[in-house]
């Protein structure tokens, strides 16, 4: 009589976070189609400009990023994890089209990730980005930037 012991799950929240970090640090336009490897099918994603649910909508956001920005890339600077709760800080480098072409910009931000196990694989169920759109983006735009800097100066006076 042979016993069939369940195979232990080799995946873990820690392994999932490392997959997420690797995915984002190496993300290229042709990788957007692999978003489902990282995100749960019903995952929620929110940043200062978007609030969407589902892999297709999340993929649309990243596809748009590659269509509208030159050479976008992420560098993960720190990671903190407690079980399925993760927090990563990052630098996002890019150049804007059509103005500022070739001039690298940087946005510094953080993401709260909540992982969930589904059929033996841990994936992102919630991705919430935190970054200051006024300081990190609007102030760098030609016309809007002047207004934002003026408003900031007035608010701090």
C-alpha positions in Angstrom: 0.0 0.0 0.0 1.5 3.3 -1.0 0.6 6.5 0.7 0.3 9.7 -1.3 1.4 12.6 0.8 0.5 16.0 -0.4 3.3 17.8 -2.1 4.3 20.9 0.0 3.6 24.1 -1.7 7.0 25.5 -2.8 5.6 29.0 -3.3 5.4 31.5 -0.5 4.6 35.2 0.0 8.4 35.8 0.2 9.0 34.1 -3.1 6.1 36.1 -4.6 7.5 39.4 -3.5 10.8 38.5 -5.1 9.0 37.7 -8.4 7.2 41.0 -8.2 10.5 42.9 -7.6 12.2 41.1 -10.4 9.3 41.7 -12.7 9.2 45.4 -12.2 12.9 45.9 -12.2 13.2 44.2 -15.6 9.8 45.3 -17.1 9.8 45.9 -20.8 6.9 46.6 -23.1 6.7 42.9 -24.3 6.4 41.8 -20.6 3.0 43.5 -20.1 1.3 40.4 -21.5 2.7 38.4 -18.5 1.0 40.6 -15.9 -1.3 37.6 -15.0 1.8 35.8 -13.7 2.2 38.5 -11.1 -1.4 39.7 -10.4 -4.5 37.8 -9.3 -7.2 37.8 -12.0 -9.4 40.2 -9.8 -6.5 42.3 -8.4 -7.1 45.9 -7.5 -4.6 48.6 -8.6 -4.6 52.3 -7.5 -2.2 55.1 -8.1 -2.7 58.9 -8.2 -4.3 58.6 -11.7 -6.0 55.2 -11.9 -8.2 52.9 -9.9 -8.9 49.7 -11.7 -9.7 46.0 -11.1 -8.6 43.0 -13.1 -5.5 41.9 -15.0 -6.6 43.3 -18.3 -7.1 46.8 -16.8 -3.8 46.7 -15.0 -2.0 45.6 -18.2 -3.7 48.5 -20.0 -2.1 51.0 -17.5 1.4 49.5 -18.0 1.0 49.3 -21.8 0.0 53.0 -21.8 3.1 53.8 -19.8 5.3 52.3 -22.5 3.3 54.1 -25.3 3.6 57.5 -23.7 7.0 57.5 -22.0 10.5 57.0 -23.2 12.6 54.3 -21.5 10.5 53.8 -18.3 12.1 51.7 -15.7 11.7 50.9 -12.0 14.4 50.5 -9.4 13.2 49.0 -6.1 15.1 50.7 -3.3 13.6 49.0 -0.2 11.3 46.1 0.7 9.5 45.3 3.9 7.3 42.3 4.3 5.1 40.8 7.0 3.4 37.7 5.6 1.2 38.7 2.8 1.6 42.4 3.5 4.4 44.1 1.6 5.7 47.6 1.2 8.3 48.6 -1.4 9.9 51.9 -2.2 11.0 52.6 -5.7 12.5 55.1 -8.1 10.8 55.4 -11.5 13.0 56.7 -14.3 11.6 58.0 -17.6 11.6 60.7 -20.2 8.4 62.5 -21.3 7.2 62.7 -24.9 7.1 64.9 -26.8 8.7 67.6 -24.7 11.7 66.7 -22.6 12.6 63.9 -24.9 15.9 62.3 -23.8 15.8 64.2 -20.4 15.5 61.6 -17.6 13.0 62.3 -14.9 12.6 60.5 -11.6 9.5 59.9 -9.5 10.1 58.5 -6.0 7.3 56.5 -4.5 6.1 53.5 -2.6 3.7 50.6 -3.1 1.6 48.7 -0.7 1.1 45.2 -2.0 -1.2 42.5 -0.5 -0.5 39.0 -1.7 -3.0 36.2 -2.0 -2.5 32.5 -2.6 -4.6 31.1 -5.5 -4.2 27.4 -6.6 -0.8 27.2 -5.0 0.6 30.4 -6.4 0.9 33.7 -4.5 0.0 36.8 -6.6 -0.7 40.4 -6.0 -4.3 41.0 -5.0 -4.0 44.7 -4.1 -1.4 47.2 -5.4 -1.6 50.7 -4.1 1.0 53.3 -5.2 1.8 56.3 -3.2 3.7 59.3 -4.7 3.3 63.0 -4.8 2.0 63.9 -8.3 2.4 67.6 -7.7 6.1 67.5 -6.7 7.2 64.5 -8.7 5.4 65.2 -12.0 3.4 68.4 -12.3 6.2 70.7 -11.2 8.4 69.2 -14.0 5.9 70.1 -16.8 6.7 73.3 -18.8 3.5 75.4 -18.2 1.9 73.5 -15.3 5.2 73.4 -13.5 5.5 77.1 -13.2 2.0 77.3 -11.8 2.6 74.5 -9.3 5.9 76.0 -8.1 4.1 79.4 -7.6 1.2 77.7 -5.7 3.7 75.8 -3.5 5.6 79.0 -2.8 2.4 80.9 -1.9 1.2 78.0 0.3 4.5 78.0 2.2 4.7 81.8 2.6 
